[in-house]
């Protein structure tokens, strides 16, 4: 199902540990910034990862990530990581994400998450309570 959620954003400061020897953010850390923002998006809906593990027996796992690197972020930059849910299926969510420094787009990506059961790590339906919150967030 196609869906365009309202945007959620999360601020991220670039620390020394995020950079390479030249003071530029290491490419894999953009994925970590995106993960952090998606986690906070989920928290804004009233769910935490540990709660999903303990109470629902599920976890969201990255199935696919496509990332375009446009311009580098640097040490001490304050970034905004934007999360927008673009597609919803019964067991998966597809997010469009952007990382900005002010109005400048530094990185964008499309990330697919799949809901998997902890017992077998096979795809399973997203719990109805979470789907309801996602639909309420439109």
C-alpha positions in Angstrom: 0.0 0.0 0.0 1.4 3.4 -1.0 1.3 5.9 1.9 3.0 9.2 2.5 3.4 9.8 6.2 4.1 13.2 7.7 7.8 13.7 8.1 9.6 13.1 11.4 13.1 14.6 12.0 15.8 13.9 14.5 18.9 16.1 15.2 22.3 14.5 15.1 25.6 16.1 16.0 28.7 14.8 14.3 31.3 13.7 16.8 34.9 12.8 16.3 34.1 9.1 16.5 31.8 9.5 13.4 34.6 10.8 11.2 37.6 9.5 9.3 41.1 10.9 9.5 40.1 13.9 7.4 37.2 15.0 9.7 34.6 13.8 7.2 31.7 11.5 8.3 32.5 7.9 7.4 30.0 6.6 4.9 28.5 3.8 7.0 27.7 6.2 9.8 25.0 7.8 7.6 23.2 4.5 7.9 23.6 4.6 11.7 22.2 8.2 11.8 19.2 7.0 9.7 18.7 4.1 12.1 18.7 6.4 15.1 16.1 8.6 13.5 13.8 5.6 12.6 14.2 4.3 16.2 13.0 7.7 17.5 10.2 7.8 15.0 9.0 4.5 16.3 9.4 5.8 19.9 7.3 8.8 18.9 4.5 6.4 18.1 4.7 4.9 21.6 6.9 1.9 20.9 10.5 1.1 21.9 12.6 -1.7 20.4 13.0 -3.5 23.7 9.2 -3.4 24.2 8.7 -5.0 20.8 11.2 -7.8 21.7 9.7 -8.4 25.1 6.0 -7.9 24.5 5.4 -8.7 20.8 8.3 -11.1 20.1 9.2 -9.2 16.9 12.0 -6.9 15.7 12.3 -4.8 12.6 15.3 -5.8 10.4 16.8 -3.9 7.5 16.1 -5.9 4.3 17.4 -3.4 1.8 19.2 0.0 1.9 19.9 2.2 -1.1 21.9 5.3 -0.3 23.0 8.3 -2.4 25.9 10.3 -0.9 25.7 13.9 -2.2 28.0 16.1 0.0 30.1 15.3 3.1 29.1 16.1 6.6 32.0 17.1 8.9 33.1 17.1 12.5 30.8 19.2 14.7 28.1 19.6 12.1 24.5 19.7 13.4 22.5 17.5 11.0 18.8 16.9 10.7 17.8 13.3 9.8 14.3 13.2 8.2 12.1 10.1 8.2 9.2 9.6 5.9 7.3 6.3 5.6 6.5 5.8 1.9 5.1 2.3 1.6 3.4 -0.1 4.0 2.8 -3.8 3.5 1.7 -6.4 6.0 5.2 -7.3 7.1 7.3 -4.5 5.8 7.8 -0.7 5.8 9.7 1.4 3.3 11.2 4.7 4.4 12.6 7.6 2.4 15.2 9.4 4.5 17.3 12.5 4.1 20.2 13.9 6.0 20.5 17.7 5.9 22.8 20.4 7.2 20.5 23.4 7.3 18.9 23.4 3.8 21.7 21.4 2.2 20.9 17.8 1.3 23.9 15.7 2.1 22.6 12.2 1.8 19.3 10.4 0.9 18.2 6.8 1.1 15.4 4.3 0.8 15.4 1.7 3.5 13.1 -1.3 3.7 12.4 -2.9 7.1 10.9 -6.3 7.5 9.1 -7.4 10.7 10.5 -10.7 11.8 9.7 -13.1 14.6 12.4 -13.6 17.2 11.9 -17.4 17.2 12.9 -18.0 13.5 13.7 -14.5 12.1 11.2 -15.1 9.3 8.9 -12.3 8.1 5.7 -12.0 10.2 2.9 -9.5 10.1 3.5 -6.2 11.8 1.4 -6.3 15.0 -2.0 -4.7 14.6 -1.4 -2.2 17.4 1.7 -0.8 15.6 -0.2 -0.7 12.3 -2.9 1.3 14.0 -0.4 3.8 15.3 1.2 4.1 11.9 -2.1 4.7 10.3 -3.1 7.3 13.0 0.2 9.1 12.2 -0.8 10.0 8.7 
